[in-house]
Amino acid sequence: MTAQRKTHINGVHTVAVPVTDQDRALEFYVSTLGFERRMDAEFGEGQRWVEVAPPGSVTSIALVPEREGAPAGVETGIRLSTADADADHATLAAHGVDVDAEVMRLGDYVPPMFYFRDPDGNRLVLVELPREN
């Protein structure tokens, strides 16, 4: 018996990160992390939608105003990828980003990674992916 597809979901488009200041967050994600500004538009009454993403990424991050029940300064669960965790750790630390003291190395089957926090204290992880041969 073949399993029937229940939905037509085919990807993750956007994840939201609550921030206290969209301009400050936009500056950090674009100028410090090197993300692209994908969208910055007003909508509704006095609202603003801001999306950023690493160049070439399918999934974007929406920098949304914090609200009751969704405060800034959270564990986002977002894992970003890099080709060189050590170099990015050093670069972010040199730019004053709140990074872990060192890159974690947890064994042969776990890639090097470290946590860092955006200006609102939202925690993200940068994971070194194996290079393709």
Backbone as XML, in Angstrom:
<?xml version="1.0"?>
<chain id="A" units="angstrom">
  <residue number="1" name="MET">
    <atom name="N" x="0.837" y="-1.171" z="0.000"/>
    <atom name="CA" x="0.000" y="0.000" z="0.000"/>
    <atom name="C" x="0.890" y="1.246" z="0.000"/>
  </residue>
  <residue number="2" name="THR">
    <atom name="N" x="0.601" y="2.171" z="-0.876"/>
    <atom name="CA" x="1.409" y="3.390" z="-0.989"/>
    <atom name="C" x="0.838" y="4.487" z="-0.096"/>
  </residue>
  <residue number="3" name="ALA">
    <atom name="N" x="1.736" y="5.183" z="0.561"/>
    <atom name="CA" x="1.298" y="6.301" z="1.404"/>
    <atom name="C" x="0.906" y="7.472" z="0.513"/>
  </residue>
  <residue number="4" name="GLN">
    <atom name="N" x="-0.240" y="8.045" z="0.803"/>
    <atom name="CA" x="-0.672" y="9.210" z="0.041"/>
    <atom name="C" x="-0.153" y="10.468" z="0.717"/>
  </residue>
  <residue number="5" name="ARG">
    <atom name="N" x="0.237" y="11.399" z="-0.115"/>
    <atom name="CA" x="0.710" y="12.679" z="0.407"/>
    <atom name="C" x="-0.464" y="13.416" z="1.035"/>
  </residue>
  <residue number="6" name="LYS">
    <atom name="N" x="-0.264" y="13.920" z="2.237"/>
    <atom name="CA" x="-1.345" y="14.570" z="2.965"/>
    <atom name="C" x="-1.433" y="16.067" z="2.665"/>
  </residue>
  <residue number="7" name="THR">
    <atom name="N" x="-0.312" y="16.700" z="2.340"/>
    <atom name="CA" x="-0.313" y="18.135" z="2.037"/>
    <atom name="C" x="0.554" y="18.391" z="0.809"/>
  </residue>
  <residue number="8" name="HIS">
    <atom name="N" x="0.604" y="19.632" z="0.425"/>
    <atom name="CA" x="1.458" y="20.044" z="-0.683"/>
    <atom name="C" x="2.623" y="20.903" z="-0.192"/>
  </residue>
  <residue number="9" name="ILE">
    <atom name="N" x="2.949" y="20.796" z="1.088"/>
    <atom name="CA" x="4.066" y="21.551" z="1.659"/>
    <atom name="C" x="5.354" y="21.053" z="1.019"/>
  </residue>
  <residue number="10" name="ASN">
    <atom name="N" x="6.181" y="22.001" z="0.552"/>
    <atom name="CA" x="7.407" y="21.585" z="-0.128"/>
    <atom name="C" x="8.652" y="22.349" z="0.321"/>
  </residue>
  <residue number="11" name="GLY">
    <atom name="N" x="8.568" y="23.052" z="1.427"/>
    <atom name="CA" x="9.759" y="23.746" z="1.892"/>
    <atom name="C" x="9.476" y="24.652" z="3.073"/>
  </residue>
  <residue number="12" name="VAL">
    <atom name="N" x="10.557" y="25.238" z="3.595"/>
    <atom name="CA" x="10.458" y="26.238" z="4.650"/>
    <atom name="C" x="10.823" y="27.569" z="3.998"/>
  </residue>
  <residue number="13" name="HIS">
    <atom name="N" x="9.891" y="28.503" z="3.970"/>
    <atom name="CA" x="10.109" y="29.779" z="3.288"/>
    <atom name="C" x="10.736" y="30.820" z="4.205"/>
  </residue>
  <residue number="14" name="THR">
    <atom name="N" x="10.109" y="31.049" z="5.355"/>
    <atom name="CA" x="10.555" y="32.109" z="6.256"/>
    <atom name="C" x="10.395" y="31.667" z="7.703"/>
  </residue>
  <residue number="15" name="VAL">
    <atom name="N" x="11.360" y="32.032" z="8.538"/>
    <atom name="CA" x="11.230" y="31.854" z="9.981"/>
    <atom name="C" x="11.298" y="33.238" z="10.610"/>
  </residue>
  <residue number="16" name="ALA">
    <atom name="N" x="10.577" y="33.442" z="11.694"/>
    <atom name="CA" x="10.510" y="34.760" z="12.324"/>
    <atom name="C" x="11.421" y="34.827" z="13.545"/>
  </residue>
  <residue number="17" name="VAL">
    <atom name="N" x="12.109" y="35.950" z="13.677"/>
    <atom name="CA" x="12.932" y="36.239" z="14.845"/>
    <atom name="C" x="12.424" y="37.556" z="15.433"/>
  </residue>
  <residue number="18" name="PRO">
    <atom name="N" x="11.960" y="37.537" z="16.692"/>
    <atom name="CA" x="11.457" y="38.767" z="17.307"/>
    <atom name="C" x="12.596" y="39.719" z="17.671"/>
  </residue>
  <residue number="19" name="VAL">
    <atom name="N" x="12.401" y="40.999" z="17.356"/>
    <atom name="CA" x="13.426" y="42.010" z="17.639"/>
    <atom name="C" x="12.779" y="43.240" z="18.271"/>
  </residue>
  <residue number="20" name="THR">
    <atom name="N" x="13.576" y="44.007" z="18.998"/>
    <atom name="CA" x="13.054" y="45.229" z="19.615"/>
    <atom name="C" x="13.168" y="46.433" z="18.693"/>
  </residue>
  <residue number="21" name="ASP">
    <atom name="N" x="14.087" y="46.372" z="17.730"/>
    <atom name="CA" x="14.320" y="47.494" z="16.816"/>
    <atom name="C" x="14.656" y="46.920" z="15.440"/>
  </residue>
  <residue number="22" name="GLN">
    <atom name="N" x="13.720" y="47.024" z="14.504"/>
    <atom name="CA" x="13.925" y="46.427" z="13.184"/>
    <atom name="C" x="15.106" y="47.051" z="12.445"/>
  </residue>
  <residue number="23" name="ASP">
    <atom name="N" x="15.321" y="48.352" z="12.596"/>
    <atom name="CA" x="16.451" y="48.995" z="11.914"/>
    <atom name="C" x="17.787" y="48.472" z="12.440"/>
  </residue>
  <residue number="24" name="ARG">
    <atom name="N" x="17.902" y="48.369" z="13.756"/>
    <atom name="CA" x="19.144" y="47.859" z="14.356"/>
    <atom name="C" x="19.374" y="46.407" z="13.954"/>
  </residue>
  <residue number="25" name="ALA">
    <atom name="N" x="18.322" y="45.604" z="13.969"/>
    <atom name="CA" x="18.440" y="44.202" z="13.574"/>
    <atom name="C" x="18.832" y="44.086" z="12.104"/>
  </residue>
  <residue number="26" name="LEU">
    <atom name="N" x="18.203" y="44.882" z="11.249"/>
    <atom name="CA" x="18.521" y="44.867" z="9.818"/>
    <atom name="C" x="19.990" y="45.211" z="9.593"/>
  </residue>
  <residue number="27" name="GLU">
    <atom name="N" x="20.483" y="46.213" z="10.279"/>
    <atom name="CA" x="21.893" y="46.606" z="10.168"/>
    <atom name="C" x="22.812" y="45.450" z="10.574"/>
  </residue>
  <residue number="28" name="PHE">
    <atom name="N" x="22.495" y="44.763" z="11.659"/>
    <atom name="CA" x="23.313" y="43.642" z="12.121"/>
    <atom name="C" x="23.319" y="42.497" z="11.112"/>
  </residue>
  <residue number="29" name="TYR">
    <atom name="N" x="22.141" y="42.066" z="10.694"/>
    <atom name="CA" x="22.067" y="40.907" z="9.807"/>
    <atom name="C" x="22.679" y="41.193" z="8.434"/>
  </residue>
  <residue number="30" name="VAL">
    <atom name="N" x="22.554" y="42.426" z="7.945"/>
    <atom name="CA" x="23.105" y="42.771" z="6.631"/>
    <atom name="C" x="24.586" y="43.150" z="6.737"/>
  </residue>
  <residue number="31" name="SER">
    <atom name="N" x="24.919" y="44.093" z="7.596"/>
    <atom name="CA" x="26.294" y="44.604" z="7.649"/>
    <atom name="C" x="27.264" y="43.688" z="8.386"/>
  </residue>
  <residue number="32" name="THR">
    <atom name="N" x="26.815" y="43.040" z="9.443"/>
    <atom name="CA" x="27.714" y="42.190" z="10.227"/>
    <atom name="C" x="27.739" y="40.756" z="9.718"/>
  </residue>
  <residue number="33" name="LEU">
    <atom name="N" x="26.554" y="40.190" z="9.449"/>
    <atom name="CA" x="26.502" y="38.794" z="9.002"/>
    <atom name="C" x="26.619" y="38.642" z="7.490"/>
  </residue>
  <residue number="34" name="GLY">
    <atom name="N" x="26.411" y="39.722" z="6.745"/>
    <atom name="CA" x="26.523" y="39.638" z="5.287"/>
    <atom name="C" x="25.279" y="39.131" z="4.587"/>
  </residue>
  <residue number="35" name="PHE">
    <atom name="N" x="24.137" y="39.184" z="5.267"/>
    <atom name="CA" x="22.882" y="38.742" z="4.651"/>
    <atom name="C" x="22.416" y="39.766" z="3.619"/>
  </residue>
  <residue number="36" name="GLU">
    <atom name="N" x="21.513" y="39.333" z="2.757"/>
    <atom name="CA" x="20.847" y="40.218" z="1.809"/>
    <atom name="C" x="19.538" y="40.697" z="2.410"/>
  </residue>
  <residue number="37" name="ARG">
    <atom name="N" x="19.165" y="41.918" z="2.087"/>
    <atom name="CA" x="17.834" y="42.406" z="2.451"/>
    <atom name="C" x="16.899" y="41.913" z="1.345"/>
  </residue>
  <residue number="38" name="ARG">
    <atom name="N" x="15.988" y="41.017" z="1.694"/>
    <atom name="CA" x="15.065" y="40.462" z="0.703"/>
    <atom name="C" x="13.792" y="41.291" z="0.589"/>
  </residue>
  <residue number="39" name="MET">
    <atom name="N" x="13.352" y="41.850" z="1.707"/>
    <atom name="CA" x="12.146" y="42.669" z="1.688"/>
    <atom name="C" x="12.189" y="43.648" z="2.854"/>
  </residue>
  <residue number="40" name="ASP">
    <atom name="N" x="11.695" y="44.834" z="2.597"/>
    <atom name="CA" x="11.547" y="45.851" z="3.636"/>
    <atom name="C" x="10.384" y="46.719" z="3.181"/>
  </residue>
  <residue number="41" name="ALA">
    <atom name="N" x="9.193" y="46.378" z="3.639"/>
    <atom name="CA" x="7.992" y="47.038" z="3.124"/>
    <atom name="C" x="6.994" y="47.299" z="4.243"/>
  </residue>
  <residue number="42" name="GLU">
    <atom name="N" x="6.281" y="48.403" z="4.088"/>
    <atom name="CA" x="5.189" y="48.699" z="5.006"/>
    <atom name="C" x="3.964" y="47.904" z="4.584"/>
  </residue>
  <residue number="43" name="PHE">
    <atom name="N" x="3.193" y="47.511" z="5.575"/>
    <atom name="CA" x="1.921" y="46.844" z="5.288"/>
    <atom name="C" x="0.969" y="47.157" z="6.426"/>
  </residue>
  <residue number="44" name="GLY">
    <atom name="N" x="-0.299" y="47.014" z="6.140"/>
    <atom name="CA" x="-1.286" y="47.299" z="7.178"/>
    <atom name="C" x="-1.153" y="48.724" z="7.663"/>
  </residue>
  <residue number="45" name="GLU">
    <atom name="N" x="-1.543" y="48.925" z="8.884"/>
    <atom name="CA" x="-1.499" y="50.260" z="9.467"/>
    <atom name="C" x="-0.250" y="50.414" z="10.329"/>
  </residue>
  <residue number="46" name="GLY">
    <atom name="N" x="0.774" y="51.060" z="9.766"/>
    <atom name="CA" x="1.996" y="51.332" z="10.509"/>
    <atom name="C" x="2.854" y="50.122" z="10.801"/>
  </residue>
  <residue number="47" name="GLN">
    <atom name="N" x="2.688" y="49.049" z="10.049"/>
    <atom name="CA" x="3.493" y="47.855" z="10.271"/>
    <atom name="C" x="4.555" y="47.753" z="9.180"/>
  </residue>
  <residue number="48" name="ARG">
    <atom name="N" x="5.571" y="46.957" z="9.458"/>
    <atom name="CA" x="6.695" y="46.813" z="8.531"/>
    <atom name="C" x="7.106" y="45.351" z="8.490"/>
  </residue>
  <residue number="49" name="TRP">
    <atom name="N" x="7.347" y="44.843" z="7.276"/>
    <atom name="CA" x="7.807" y="43.467" z="7.096"/>
    <atom name="C" x="9.230" y="43.523" z="6.575"/>
  </residue>
  <residue number="50" name="VAL">
    <atom name="N" x="10.163" y="42.930" z="7.335"/>
    <atom name="CA" x="11.576" y="42.931" z="6.971"/>
    <atom name="C" x="12.053" y="41.486" z="6.889"/>
  </residue>
  <residue number="51" name="GLU">
    <atom name="N" x="12.616" y="41.112" z="5.734"/>
    <atom name="CA" x="13.180" y="39.772" z="5.548"/>
    <atom name="C" x="14.626" y="39.885" z="5.102"/>
  </residue>
  <residue number="52" name="VAL">
    <atom name="N" x="15.475" y="39.033" z="5.680"/>
    <atom name="CA" x="16.886" y="38.946" z="5.313"/>
    <atom name="C" x="17.235" y="37.479" z="5.102"/>
  </residue>
  <residue number="53" name="ALA">
    <atom name="N" x="18.333" y="37.237" z="4.374"/>
    <atom name="CA" x="18.765" y="35.859" z="4.151"/>
    <atom name="C" x="20.220" y="35.849" z="3.704"/>
  </residue>
  <residue number="54" name="PRO">
    <atom name="N" x="20.925" y="34.754" z="3.988"/>
    <atom name="CA" x="22.259" y="34.616" z="3.416"/>
    <atom name="C" x="22.140" y="34.583" z="1.887"/>
  </residue>
  <residue number="55" name="PRO">
    <atom name="N" x="23.123" y="35.116" z="1.168"/>
    <atom name="CA" x="23.062" y="35.085" z="-0.291"/>
    <atom name="C" x="22.848" y="33.656" z="-0.804"/>
  </residue>
  <residue number="56" name="GLY">
    <atom name="N" x="21.897" y="33.489" z="-1.703"/>
    <atom name="CA" x="21.617" y="32.189" z="-2.298"/>
    <atom name="C" x="20.712" y="31.286" z="-1.485"/>
  </residue>
  <residue number="57" name="SER">
    <atom name="N" x="20.351" y="31.687" z="-0.284"/>
    <atom name="CA" x="19.509" y="30.848" z="0.571"/>
    <atom name="C" x="18.059" y="30.867" z="0.099"/>
  </residue>
  <residue number="58" name="VAL">
    <atom name="N" x="17.405" y="29.734" z="0.203"/>
    <atom name="CA" x="15.982" y="29.643" z="-0.115"/>
    <atom name="C" x="15.152" y="30.175" z="1.052"/>
  </residue>
  <residue number="59" name="THR">
    <atom name="N" x="15.572" y="29.878" z="2.263"/>
    <atom name="CA" x="14.839" y="30.282" z="3.463"/>
    <atom name="C" x="15.319" y="31.646" z="3.945"/>
  </residue>
  <residue number="60" name="SER">
    <atom name="N" x="14.377" y="32.487" z="4.347"/>
    <atom name="CA" x="14.731" y="33.813" z="4.856"/>
    <atom name="C" x="14.317" y="33.934" z="6.321"/>
  </residue>
  <residue number="61" name="ILE">
    <atom name="N" x="14.834" y="34.976" z="6.958"/>
    <atom name="CA" x="14.495" y="35.292" z="8.342"/>
    <atom name="C" x="13.710" y="36.594" z="8.336"/>
  </residue>
  <residue number="62" name="ALA">
    <atom name="N" x="12.520" y="36.573" z="8.924"/>
    <atom name="CA" x="11.719" y="37.783" z="9.080"/>
    <atom name="C" x="12.059" y="38.398" z="10.430"/>
  </residue>
  <residue number="63" name="LEU">
    <atom name="N" x="12.450" y="39.649" z="10.418"/>
    <atom name="CA" x="12.773" y="40.385" z="11.642"/>
    <atom name="C" x="11.501" y="41.092" z="12.082"/>
  </residue>
  <residue number="64" name="VAL">
    <atom name="N" x="10.783" y="40.451" z="12.990"/>
    <atom name="CA" x="9.450" y="40.926" z="13.377"/>
    <atom name="C" x="9.500" y="41.612" z="14.740"/>
  </residue>
  <residue number="65" name="PRO">
    <atom name="N" x="8.682" y="42.649" z="14.938"/>
    <atom name="CA" x="8.657" y="43.302" z="16.246"/>
    <atom name="C" x="8.241" y="42.316" z="17.343"/>
  </residue>
  <residue number="66" name="GLU">
    <atom name="N" x="8.947" y="42.381" z="18.468"/>
    <atom name="CA" x="8.552" y="41.526" z="19.586"/>
    <atom name="C" x="7.150" y="41.916" z="20.035"/>
  </residue>
  <residue number="67" name="ARG">
    <atom name="N" x="6.485" y="40.967" z="20.659"/>
    <atom name="CA" x="5.134" y="41.217" z="21.161"/>
    <atom name="C" x="4.905" y="40.301" z="22.348"/>
  </residue>
  <residue number="68" name="GLU">
    <atom name="N" x="3.798" y="40.497" z="23.019"/>
    <atom name="CA" x="3.472" y="39.635" z="24.153"/>
    <atom name="C" x="3.389" y="38.193" z="23.661"/>
  </residue>
  <residue number="69" name="GLY">
    <atom name="N" x="4.075" y="37.322" z="24.344"/>
    <atom name="CA" x="4.097" y="35.919" z="23.958"/>
    <atom name="C" x="5.196" y="35.583" z="22.966"/>
  </residue>
  <residue number="70" name="ALA">
    <atom name="N" x="5.835" y="36.592" z="22.384"/>
    <atom name="CA" x="6.941" y="36.381" z="21.445"/>
    <atom name="C" x="7.992" y="37.470" z="21.673"/>
  </residue>
  <residue number="71" name="PRO">
    <atom name="N" x="8.673" y="37.397" z="22.835"/>
    <atom name="CA" x="9.659" y="38.428" z="23.155"/>
    <atom name="C" x="10.970" y="38.213" z="22.394"/>
  </residue>
  <residue number="72" name="ALA">
    <atom name="N" x="11.753" y="39.273" z="22.287"/>
    <atom name="CA" x="13.105" y="39.158" z="21.742"/>
    <atom name="C" x="13.986" y="38.490" z="22.795"/>
  </residue>
  <residue number="73" name="GLY">
    <atom name="N" x="15.156" y="38.022" z="22.367"/>
    <atom name="CA" x="16.102" y="37.416" z="23.299"/>
    <atom name="C" x="15.807" y="35.961" z="23.573"/>
  </residue>
  <residue number="74" name="VAL">
    <atom name="N" x="15.494" y="35.212" z="22.510"/>
    <atom name="CA" x="15.094" y="33.816" z="22.671"/>
    <atom name="C" x="16.079" y="32.868" z="21.992"/>
  </residue>
  <residue number="75" name="GLU">
    <atom name="N" x="15.936" y="31.608" z="22.306"/>
    <atom name="CA" x="16.613" y="30.536" z="21.581"/>
    <atom name="C" x="15.822" y="30.360" z="20.292"/>
  </residue>
  <residue number="76" name="THR">
    <atom name="N" x="16.393" y="30.725" z="19.155"/>
    <atom name="CA" x="15.641" y="30.705" z="17.896"/>
    <atom name="C" x="15.504" y="29.317" z="17.299"/>
  </residue>
  <residue number="77" name="GLY">
    <atom name="N" x="16.443" y="28.435" z="17.604"/>
    <atom name="CA" x="16.448" y="27.126" z="16.958"/>
    <atom name="C" x="17.011" y="27.178" z="15.550"/>
  </residue>
  <residue number="78" name="ILE">
    <atom name="N" x="17.480" y="28.344" z="15.127"/>
    <atom name="CA" x="17.997" y="28.504" z="13.764"/>
    <atom name="C" x="19.457" y="28.083" z="13.725"/>
  </residue>
  <residue number="79" name="ARG">
    <atom name="N" x="19.764" y="27.213" z="12.777"/>
    <atom name="CA" x="21.127" y="26.765" z="12.552"/>
    <atom name="C" x="21.549" y="27.225" z="11.168"/>
  </residue>
  <residue number="80" name="LEU">
    <atom name="N" x="22.524" y="28.120" z="11.146"/>
    <atom name="CA" x="23.062" y="28.631" z="9.893"/>
    <atom name="C" x="24.279" y="27.801" z="9.520"/>
  </residue>
  <residue number="81" name="SER">
    <atom name="N" x="24.601" y="27.744" z="8.246"/>
    <atom name="CA" x="25.745" y="26.943" z="7.814"/>
    <atom name="C" x="26.881" y="27.825" z="7.315"/>
  </residue>
  <residue number="82" name="THR">
    <atom name="N" x="28.094" y="27.302" z="7.448"/>
    <atom name="CA" x="29.304" y="27.989" z="7.009"/>
    <atom name="C" x="30.296" y="26.966" z="6.481"/>
  </residue>
  <residue number="83" name="ALA">
    <atom name="N" x="31.240" y="27.441" z="5.694"/>
    <atom name="CA" x="32.317" y="26.577" z="5.226"/>
    <atom name="C" x="33.484" y="26.578" z="6.214"/>
  </residue>
  <residue number="84" name="ASP">
    <atom name="N" x="33.520" y="27.554" z="7.146"/>
    <atom name="CA" x="34.652" y="27.673" z="8.062"/>
    <atom name="C" x="34.207" y="28.292" z="9.394"/>
  </residue>
  <residue number="85" name="ALA">
    <atom name="N" x="33.875" y="27.447" z="10.349"/>
    <atom name="CA" x="33.396" y="27.917" z="11.652"/>
    <atom name="C" x="34.463" y="28.719" z="12.395"/>
  </residue>
  <residue number="86" name="ASP">
    <atom name="N" x="35.712" y="28.284" z="12.317"/>
    <atom name="CA" x="36.776" y="28.995" z="13.035"/>
    <atom name="C" x="36.957" y="30.415" z="12.507"/>
  </residue>
  <residue number="87" name="ALA">
    <atom name="N" x="36.987" y="30.572" z="11.190"/>
    <atom name="CA" x="37.166" y="31.902" z="10.593"/>
    <atom name="C" x="35.981" y="32.802" z="10.919"/>
  </residue>
  <residue number="88" name="ASP">
    <atom name="N" x="34.764" y="32.269" z="10.817"/>
    <atom name="CA" x="33.588" y="33.086" z="11.110"/>
    <atom name="C" x="33.499" y="33.432" z="12.590"/>
  </residue>
  <residue number="89" name="HIS">
    <atom name="N" x="33.900" y="32.519" z="13.452"/>
    <atom name="CA" x="33.927" y="32.799" z="14.891"/>
    <atom name="C" x="34.859" y="33.978" z="15.160"/>
  </residue>
  <residue number="90" name="ALA">
    <atom name="N" x="36.056" y="33.941" z="14.579"/>
    <atom name="CA" x="37.031" y="35.015" z="14.778"/>
    <atom name="C" x="36.516" y="36.340" z="14.212"/>
  </residue>
  <residue number="91" name="THR">
    <atom name="N" x="35.914" y="36.293" z="13.035"/>
    <atom name="CA" x="35.397" y="37.512" z="12.402"/>
    <atom name="C" x="34.284" y="38.135" z="13.230"/>
  </residue>
  <residue number="92" name="LEU">
    <atom name="N" x="33.324" y="37.315" z="13.655"/>
    <atom name="CA" x="32.211" y="37.847" z="14.443"/>
    <atom name="C" x="32.699" y="38.400" z="15.780"/>
  </residue>
  <residue number="93" name="ALA">
    <atom name="N" x="33.614" y="37.690" z="16.427"/>
    <atom name="CA" x="34.161" y="38.171" z="17.699"/>
    <atom name="C" x="34.874" y="39.511" z="17.501"/>
  </residue>
  <residue number="94" name="ALA">
    <atom name="N" x="35.623" y="39.642" z="16.402"/>
    <atom name="CA" x="36.344" y="40.888" z="16.115"/>
    <atom name="C" x="35.387" y="42.054" z="15.863"/>
  </residue>
  <residue number="95" name="HIS">
    <atom name="N" x="34.174" y="41.743" z="15.415"/>
    <atom name="CA" x="33.163" y="42.775" z="15.180"/>
    <atom name="C" x="32.282" y="43.015" z="16.409"/>
  </residue>
  <residue number="96" name="GLY">
    <atom name="N" x="32.675" y="42.440" z="17.549"/>
    <atom name="CA" x="31.962" y="42.692" z="18.791"/>
    <atom name="C" x="30.684" y="41.902" z="18.980"/>
  </residue>
  <residue number="97" name="VAL">
    <atom name="N" x="30.487" y="40.865" z="18.166"/>
    <atom name="CA" x="29.293" y="40.030" z="18.307"/>
    <atom name="C" x="29.456" y="39.140" z="19.535"/>
  </residue>
  <residue number="98" name="ASP">
    <atom name="N" x="28.382" y="38.920" z="20.247"/>
    <atom name="CA" x="28.374" y="38.047" z="21.422"/>
    <atom name="C" x="28.426" y="36.597" z="20.943"/>
  </residue>
  <residue number="99" name="VAL">
    <atom name="N" x="29.639" y="36.024" z="20.937"/>
    <atom name="CA" x="29.846" y="34.644" z="20.492"/>
    <atom name="C" x="30.312" y="33.793" z="21.669"/>
  </residue>
  <residue number="100" name="ASP">
    <atom name="N" x="30.127" y="32.475" z="21.560"/>
    <atom name="CA" x="30.691" y="31.565" z="22.551"/>
    <atom name="C" x="32.198" y="31.783" z="22.625"/>
  </residue>
  <residue number="101" name="ALA">
    <atom name="N" x="32.800" y="31.398" z="23.741"/>
    <atom name="CA" x="34.237" y="31.584" z="23.932"/>
    <atom name="C" x="35.053" y="30.862" z="22.866"/>
  </residue>
  <residue number="102" name="GLU">
    <atom name="N" x="34.574" y="29.706" z="22.441"/>
    <atom name="CA" x="35.302" y="28.971" z="21.401"/>
    <atom name="C" x="34.352" y="28.103" z="20.589"/>
  </residue>
  <residue number="103" name="VAL">
    <atom name="N" x="34.857" y="27.628" z="19.470"/>
    <atom name="CA" x="34.094" y="26.734" z="18.600"/>
    <atom name="C" x="34.001" y="25.375" z="19.288"/>
  </residue>
  <residue number="104" name="MET">
    <atom name="N" x="32.790" y="24.806" z="19.330"/>
    <atom name="CA" x="32.596" y="23.482" z="19.937"/>
    <atom name="C" x="33.055" y="22.395" z="18.972"/>
  </residue>
  <residue number="105" name="ARG">
    <atom name="N" x="33.752" y="21.418" z="19.520"/>
    <atom name="CA" x="34.167" y="20.241" z="18.755"/>
    <atom name="C" x="33.752" y="19.036" z="19.590"/>
  </residue>
  <residue number="106" name="LEU">
    <atom name="N" x="32.715" y="18.358" z="19.135"/>
    <atom name="CA" x="32.095" y="17.307" z="19.945"/>
    <atom name="C" x="32.347" y="15.896" z="19.425"/>
  </residue>
  <residue number="107" name="GLY">
    <atom name="N" x="33.321" y="15.720" z="18.564"/>
    <atom name="CA" x="33.637" y="14.387" z="18.078"/>
    <atom name="C" x="33.580" y="14.292" z="16.568"/>
  </residue>
  <residue number="108" name="ASP">
    <atom name="N" x="33.943" y="13.110" z="16.088"/>
    <atom name="CA" x="34.070" y="12.882" z="14.650"/>
    <atom name="C" x="32.779" y="13.067" z="13.867"/>
  </residue>
  <residue number="109" name="TYR">
    <atom name="N" x="31.649" y="12.785" z="14.464"/>
    <atom name="CA" x="30.387" y="12.804" z="13.720"/>
    <atom name="C" x="29.571" y="14.077" z="13.928"/>
  </residue>
  <residue number="110" name="VAL">
    <atom name="N" x="30.124" y="15.008" z="14.688"/>
    <atom name="CA" x="29.433" y="16.278" z="14.942"/>
    <atom name="C" x="30.303" y="17.396" z="14.370"/>
  </residue>
  <residue number="111" name="PRO">
    <atom name="N" x="29.759" y="18.206" z="13.475"/>
    <atom name="CA" x="30.578" y="19.261" z="12.868"/>
    <atom name="C" x="30.904" y="20.375" z="13.861"/>
  </residue>
  <residue number="112" name="PRO">
    <atom name="N" x="32.005" y="21.094" z="13.631"/>
    <atom name="CA" x="32.330" y="22.244" z="14.471"/>
    <atom name="C" x="31.192" y="23.263" z="14.420"/>
  </residue>
  <residue number="113" name="MET">
    <atom name="N" x="30.903" y="23.894" z="15.556"/>
    <atom name="CA" x="29.812" y="24.868" z="15.614"/>
    <atom name="C" x="29.998" y="25.787" z="16.808"/>
  </residue>
  <residue number="114" name="PHE">
    <atom name="N" x="29.279" y="26.910" z="16.771"/>
    <atom name="CA" x="29.261" y="27.810" z="17.924"/>
    <atom name="C" x="27.963" y="28.599" z="17.926"/>
  </residue>
  <residue number="115" name="TYR">
    <atom name="N" x="27.594" y="29.026" z="19.126"/>
    <atom name="CA" x="26.417" y="29.875" z="19.300"/>
    <atom name="C" x="26.851" y="31.333" z="19.242"/>
  </residue>
  <residue number="116" name="PHE">
    <atom name="N" x="25.952" y="32.169" z="18.744"/>
    <atom name="CA" x="26.145" y="33.608" z="18.828"/>
    <atom name="C" x="24.786" y="34.259" z="19.017"/>
  </residue>
  <residue number="117" name="ARG">
    <atom name="N" x="24.812" y="35.516" z="19.446"/>
    <atom name="CA" x="23.576" y="36.225" z="19.727"/>
    <atom name="C" x="23.522" y="37.528" z="18.930"/>
  </residue>
  <residue number="118" name="ASP">
    <atom name="N" x="22.325" y="37.852" z="18.443"/>
    <atom name="CA" x="22.139" y="39.119" z="17.733"/>
    <atom name="C" x="22.013" y="40.241" z="18.767"/>
  </residue>
  <residue number="119" name="PRO">
    <atom name="N" x="21.862" y="41.500" z="18.351"/>
    <atom name="CA" x="21.808" y="42.598" z="19.328"/>
    <atom name="C" x="20.679" y="42.487" z="20.352"/>
  </residue>
  <residue number="120" name="ASP">
    <atom name="N" x="19.628" y="41.715" z="20.055"/>
    <atom name="CA" x="18.540" y="41.523" z="21.016"/>
    <atom name="C" x="18.745" y="40.307" z="21.904"/>
  </residue>
  <residue number="121" name="GLY">
    <atom name="N" x="19.841" y="39.588" z="21.707"/>
    <atom name="CA" x="20.093" y="38.394" z="22.504"/>
    <atom name="C" x="19.464" y="37.136" z="21.937"/>
  </residue>
  <residue number="122" name="ASN">
    <atom name="N" x="18.901" y="37.206" z="20.732"/>
    <atom name="CA" x="18.375" y="36.003" z="20.086"/>
    <atom name="C" x="19.548" y="35.095" z="19.743"/>
  </residue>
  <residue number="123" name="ARG">
    <atom name="N" x="19.454" y="33.826" z="20.153"/>
    <atom name="CA" x="20.573" y="32.902" z="19.989"/>
    <atom name="C" x="20.427" y="32.079" z="18.716"/>
  </residue>
  <residue number="124" name="LEU">
    <atom name="N" x="21.499" y="32.058" z="17.924"/>
    <atom name="CA" x="21.564" y="31.270" z="16.699"/>
    <atom name="C" x="22.813" y="30.403" z="16.763"/>
  </residue>
  <residue number="125" name="VAL">
    <atom name="N" x="22.886" y="29.395" z="15.904"/>
    <atom name="CA" x="24.046" y="28.514" z="15.849"/>
    <atom name="C" x="24.644" y="28.604" z="14.451"/>
  </residue>
  <residue number="126" name="LEU">
    <atom name="N" x="25.966" y="28.629" z="14.376"/>
    <atom name="CA" x="26.654" y="28.564" z="13.094"/>
    <atom name="C" x="27.386" y="27.232" z="13.043"/>
  </residue>
  <residue number="127" name="VAL">
    <atom name="N" x="27.019" y="26.398" z="12.068"/>
    <atom name="CA" x="27.521" y="25.030" z="11.950"/>
    <atom name="C" x="28.353" y="24.912" z="10.682"/>
  </residue>
  <residue number="128" name="GLU">
    <atom name="N" x="29.534" y="24.328" z="10.815"/>
    <atom name="CA" x="30.387" y="24.100" z="9.648"/>
    <atom name="C" x="29.931" y="22.833" z="8.932"/>
  </residue>
  <residue number="129" name="LEU">
    <atom name="N" x="29.525" y="23.002" z="7.690"/>
    <atom name="CA" x="29.114" y="21.846" z="6.898"/>
    <atom name="C" x="30.326" y="21.268" z="6.191"/>
  </residue>
  <residue number="130" name="PRO">
    <atom name="N" x="30.351" y="19.951" z="6.021"/>
    <atom name="CA" x="31.482" y="19.346" z="5.310"/>
    <atom name="C" x="31.551" y="19.879" z="3.884"/>
  </residue>
  <residue number="131" name="ARG">
    <atom name="N" x="32.768" y="20.082" z="3.427"/>
    <atom name="CA" x="32.958" y="20.528" z="2.044"/>
    <atom name="C" x="32.641" y="19.381" z="1.102"/>
  </residue>
  <residue number="132" name="GLU">
    <atom name="N" x="31.975" y="19.721" z="0.004"/>
    <atom name="CA" x="31.679" y="18.700" z="-1.007"/>
    <atom name="C" x="32.922" y="18.477" z="-1.848"/>
  </residue>
  <residue number="133" name="ASN">
    <atom name="N" x="33.198" y="17.220" z="-2.175"/>
    <atom name="CA" x="34.382" y="16.900" z="-2.996"/>
    <atom name="C" x="34.085" y="17.061" z="-4.456"/>
  </residue>
</chain>
